[in-house]
């Protein structure tokens, strides 16, 4: 299934690992910031008297 990477196996696999970790971190950060912005927007709308 996995190709023979020879002496570069450690480097390639660690690069894949770092890439996956960074992608996961970006997704988590995006979701966290999106939720924070949504809460702030809802709070501002309540202060302005625009209840949905």
Chimera marker file (.cmm) of the C-alpha trace (Angstrom):
<marker_set name="trace">
<marker id="1" x="0.000" y="0.000" z="0.000" r="1" g="1" b="0" radius="0.5"/>
<marker id="2" x="2.668" y="2.517" z="1.005" r="1" g="1" b="0" radius="0.5"/>
<marker id="3" x="5.587" y="3.018" z="-1.387" r="1" g="1" b="0" radius="0.5"/>
<marker id="4" x="9.094" y="2.256" z="-0.229" r="1" g="1" b="0" radius="0.5"/>
<marker id="5" x="10.550" y="5.601" z="0.806" r="1" g="1" b="0" radius="0.5"/>
<marker id="6" x="13.952" y="4.278" z="1.758" r="1" g="1" b="0" radius="0.5"/>
<marker id="7" x="16.104" y="6.569" z="3.811" r="1" g="1" b="0" radius="0.5"/>
<marker id="8" x="13.615" y="9.422" z="3.374" r="1" g="1" b="0" radius="0.5"/>
<marker id="9" x="10.754" y="7.643" z="5.129" r="1" g="1" b="0" radius="0.5"/>
<marker id="10" x="11.185" y="9.530" z="8.393" r="1" g="1" b="0" radius="0.5"/>
<marker id="11" x="11.352" y="12.896" z="6.681" r="1" g="1" b="0" radius="0.5"/>
<marker id="12" x="8.368" y="12.270" z="4.424" r="1" g="1" b="0" radius="0.5"/>
<marker id="13" x="6.186" y="10.806" z="7.165" r="1" g="1" b="0" radius="0.5"/>
<marker id="14" x="7.039" y="13.610" z="9.575" r="1" g="1" b="0" radius="0.5"/>
<marker id="15" x="6.185" y="16.141" z="6.855" r="1" g="1" b="0" radius="0.5"/>
<marker id="16" x="2.811" y="14.445" z="6.399" r="1" g="1" b="0" radius="0.5"/>
<marker id="17" x="2.286" y="14.496" z="10.161" r="1" g="1" b="0" radius="0.5"/>
<marker id="18" x="3.135" y="18.178" z="10.481" r="1" g="1" b="0" radius="0.5"/>
<marker id="19" x="0.882" y="19.009" z="7.539" r="1" g="1" b="0" radius="0.5"/>
<marker id="20" x="-2.063" y="17.124" z="9.020" r="1" g="1" b="0" radius="0.5"/>
<marker id="21" x="-1.516" y="18.757" z="12.409" r="1" g="1" b="0" radius="0.5"/>
<marker id="22" x="-1.412" y="22.234" z="10.853" r="1" g="1" b="0" radius="0.5"/>
<marker id="23" x="-4.563" y="21.566" z="8.831" r="1" g="1" b="0" radius="0.5"/>
<marker id="24" x="-6.361" y="20.349" z="11.947" r="1" g="1" b="0" radius="0.5"/>
<marker id="25" x="-5.216" y="23.443" z="13.834" r="1" g="1" b="0" radius="0.5"/>
<marker id="26" x="-6.466" y="25.733" z="11.058" r="1" g="1" b="0" radius="0.5"/>
<marker id="27" x="-9.862" y="24.043" z="11.016" r="1" g="1" b="0" radius="0.5"/>
<marker id="28" x="-10.147" y="24.245" z="14.804" r="1" g="1" b="0" radius="0.5"/>
<marker id="29" x="-9.092" y="27.900" z="14.820" r="1" g="1" b="0" radius="0.5"/>
<marker id="30" x="-11.590" y="28.747" z="12.082" r="1" g="1" b="0" radius="0.5"/>
<marker id="31" x="-14.437" y="27.047" z="13.948" r="1" g="1" b="0" radius="0.5"/>
<marker id="32" x="-13.482" y="28.720" z="17.233" r="1" g="1" b="0" radius="0.5"/>
<marker id="33" x="-13.224" y="32.194" z="15.682" r="1" g="1" b="0" radius="0.5"/>
<marker id="34" x="-16.459" y="31.698" z="13.760" r="1" g="1" b="0" radius="0.5"/>
<marker id="35" x="-18.315" y="30.837" z="16.955" r="1" g="1" b="0" radius="0.5"/>
<marker id="36" x="-16.769" y="33.842" z="18.715" r="1" g="1" b="0" radius="0.5"/>
<marker id="37" x="-17.778" y="36.224" z="15.926" r="1" g="1" b="0" radius="0.5"/>
<marker id="38" x="-21.297" y="34.770" z="15.849" r="1" g="1" b="0" radius="0.5"/>
<marker id="39" x="-21.682" y="35.356" z="19.600" r="1" g="1" b="0" radius="0.5"/>
<marker id="40" x="-20.396" y="38.921" z="19.266" r="1" g="1" b="0" radius="0.5"/>
<marker id="41" x="-22.776" y="39.633" z="16.379" r="1" g="1" b="0" radius="0.5"/>
<marker id="42" x="-25.745" y="38.236" z="18.278" r="1" g="1" b="0" radius="0.5"/>
<marker id="43" x="-24.826" y="40.331" z="21.319" r="1" g="1" b="0" radius="0.5"/>
<marker id="44" x="-24.570" y="43.470" z="19.197" r="1" g="1" b="0" radius="0.5"/>
<marker id="45" x="-27.922" y="42.753" z="17.568" r="1" g="1" b="0" radius="0.5"/>
<marker id="46" x="-29.516" y="42.345" z="21.013" r="1" g="1" b="0" radius="0.5"/>
<marker id="47" x="-28.036" y="45.683" z="22.104" r="1" g="1" b="0" radius="0.5"/>
<marker id="48" x="-29.481" y="47.354" z="19.005" r="1" g="1" b="0" radius="0.5"/>
<marker id="49" x="-32.914" y="45.833" z="19.688" r="1" g="1" b="0" radius="0.5"/>
<marker id="50" x="-33.049" y="43.623" z="16.615" r="1" g="1" b="0" radius="0.5"/>
<marker id="51" x="-34.209" y="40.349" z="18.067" r="1" g="1" b="0" radius="0.5"/>
<marker id="52" x="-34.765" y="37.787" z="15.349" r="1" g="1" b="0" radius="0.5"/>
<link id1="1" id2="2" r="1" g="1" b="0" radius="0.2"/>
<link id1="2" id2="3" r="1" g="1" b="0" radius="0.2"/>
<link id1="3" id2="4" r="1" g="1" b="0" radius="0.2"/>
<link id1="4" id2="5" r="1" g="1" b="0" radius="0.2"/>
<link id1="5" id2="6" r="1" g="1" b="0" radius="0.2"/>
<link id1="6" id2="7" r="1" g="1" b="0" radius="0.2"/>
<link id1="7" id2="8" r="1" g="1" b="0" radius="0.2"/>
<link id1="8" id2="9" r="1" g="1" b="0" radius="0.2"/>
<link id1="9" id2="10" r="1" g="1" b="0" radius="0.2"/>
<link id1="10" id2="11" r="1" g="1" b="0" radius="0.2"/>
<link id1="11" id2="12" r="1" g="1" b="0" radius="0.2"/>
<link id1="12" id2="13" r="1" g="1" b="0" radius="0.2"/>
<link id1="13" id2="14" r="1" g="1" b="0" radius="0.2"/>
<link id1="14" id2="15" r="1" g="1" b="0" radius="0.2"/>
<link id1="15" id2="16" r="1" g="1" b="0" radius="0.2"/>
<link id1="16" id2="17" r="1" g="1" b="0" radius="0.2"/>
<link id1="17" id2="18" r="1" g="1" b="0" radius="0.2"/>
<link id1="18" id2="19" r="1" g="1" b="0" radius="0.2"/>
<link id1="19" id2="20" r="1" g="1" b="0" radius="0.2"/>
<link id1="20" id2="21" r="1" g="1" b="0" radius="0.2"/>
<link id1="21" id2="22" r="1" g="1" b="0" radius="0.2"/>
<link id1="22" id2="23" r="1" g="1" b="0" radius="0.2"/>
<link id1="23" id2="24" r="1" g="1" b="0" radius="0.2"/>
<link id1="24" id2="25" r="1" g="1" b="0" radius="0.2"/>
<link id1="25" id2="26" r="1" g="1" b="0" radius="0.2"/>
<link id1="26" id2="27" r="1" g="1" b="0" radius="0.2"/>
<link id1="27" id2="28" r="1" g="1" b="0" radius="0.2"/>
<link id1="28" id2="29" r="1" g="1" b="0" radius="0.2"/>
<link id1="29" id2="30" r="1" g="1" b="0" radius="0.2"/>
<link id1="30" id2="31" r="1" g="1" b="0" radius="0.2"/>
<link id1="31" id2="32" r="1" g="1" b="0" radius="0.2"/>
<link id1="32" id2="33" r="1" g="1" b="0" radius="0.2"/>
<link id1="33" id2="34" r="1" g="1" b="0" radius="0.2"/>
<link id1="34" id2="35" r="1" g="1" b="0" radius="0.2"/>
<link id1="35" id2="36" r="1" g="1" b="0" radius="0.2"/>
<link id1="36" id2="37" r="1" g="1" b="0" radius="0.2"/>
<link id1="37" id2="38" r="1" g="1" b="0" radius="0.2"/>
<link id1="38" id2="39" r="1" g="1" b="0" radius="0.2"/>
<link id1="39" id2="40" r="1" g="1" b="0" radius="0.2"/>
<link id1="40" id2="41" r="1" g="1" b="0" radius="0.2"/>
<link id1="41" id2="42" r="1" g="1" b="0" radius="0.2"/>
<link id1="42" id2="43" r="1" g="1" b="0" radius="0.2"/>
<link id1="43" id2="44" r="1" g="1" b="0" radius="0.2"/>
<link id1="44" id2="45" r="1" g="1" b="0" radius="0.2"/>
<link id1="45" id2="46" r="1" g="1" b="0" radius="0.2"/>
<link id1="46" id2="47" r="1" g="1" b="0" radius="0.2"/>
<link id1="47" id2="48" r="1" g="1" b="0" radius="0.2"/>
<link id1="48" id2="49" r="1" g="1" b="0" radius="0.2"/>
<link id1="49" id2="50" r="1" g="1" b="0" radius="0.2"/>
<link id1="50" id2="51" r="1" g="1" b="0" radius="0.2"/>
<link id1="51" id2="52" r="1" g="1" b="0" radius="0.2"/>
</marker_set>
